[in-house]
Amino acid sequence: MERLYSVADIMERYHLKSRQTAAKRMKQMDTQLNTRPYLVPESAVLAWERGRTVHPPEVIRAAMRRKRAAG
């Protein structure tokens, strides 16, 4: 069974001080379960994190050079 994160869990994971901010982030994860208390599955948390990952400029430039050289 998949782990479910509560508002308190999200606050702890992202070092947030506001319950409202944690709830807002949970809503951005698009898979918030319509329960009280709010819960979000771990897969949604991980997908949200992957979507917000930013690669360093060096990695992006290298990928662009490889694409130009190949195409």
C-alpha distance (Angstrom), angle and dihedral (degrees) to the residues before:
residue distance angle dihedral
M1 . . .
E2 3.78 . .
R3 3.79 119.4 .
L4 3.80 116.5 -111.9
Y5 3.79 121.9 -145.6
S6 3.80 122.4 -145.0
V7 3.79 127.7 -156.8
A8 3.81 89.2 -94.2
D9 3.82 90.9 52.1
I10 3.81 91.4 51.2
M11 3.80 90.4 47.8
E12 3.79 90.3 53.4
R13 3.82 95.3 43.0
Y14 3.82 94.6 52.5
H15 3.83 98.0 30.1
L16 3.80 93.5 -117.1
K17 3.80 123.9 165.9
S18 3.80 97.5 -163.1
R19 3.80 126.6 71.6
Q20 3.81 88.6 -155.4
T21 3.81 91.7 58.2
A22 3.80 91.1 49.3
A23 3.82 91.0 50.0
K24 3.81 90.2 48.4
R25 3.81 90.9 53.1
M26 3.80 90.1 48.6
K27 3.81 89.5 54.5
Q28 3.82 89.4 52.2
M29 3.80 88.7 57.1
D30 3.85 88.9 69.7
T31 3.80 94.7 -146.0
Q32 3.77 99.3 78.3
L33 3.76 109.8 148.3
N34 3.77 113.6 -126.8
T35 3.79 95.4 -122.3
R36 3.76 137.3 115.0
P37 2.98 113.1 -90.1
Y38 3.81 95.7 36.1
L39 3.79 112.4 -110.0
V40 3.78 132.2 -173.8
P41 3.83 126.3 -169.8
E42 3.79 120.1 -114.3
S43 3.82 92.2 -119.0
A44 3.82 89.6 60.9
V45 3.81 91.1 49.8
L46 3.81 91.9 50.9
A47 3.82 92.9 45.4
W48 3.82 90.5 49.9
E49 3.81 90.2 50.9
R50 3.83 92.3 49.1
G51 3.80 89.9 50.7
R52 3.79 91.3 53.8
T53 3.81 96.4 47.2
V54 3.80 112.3 118.6
H55 3.78 120.5 -159.2
P56 3.79 120.5 -140.9
P57 3.83 115.3 -98.9
E58 3.81 91.2 -111.9
V59 3.80 91.4 60.6
I60 3.81 92.2 47.5
R61 3.82 92.9 48.6
A62 3.81 91.9 48.8
A63 3.82 90.9 51.3
M64 3.82 90.7 48.9
R65 3.83 91.0 50.6
R66 3.80 91.2 50.0
K67 3.80 90.7 49.6
R68 3.82 92.5 49.9
A69 3.81 91.9 47.1
A70 3.80 92.2 49.8
G71 3.80 97.2 44.2
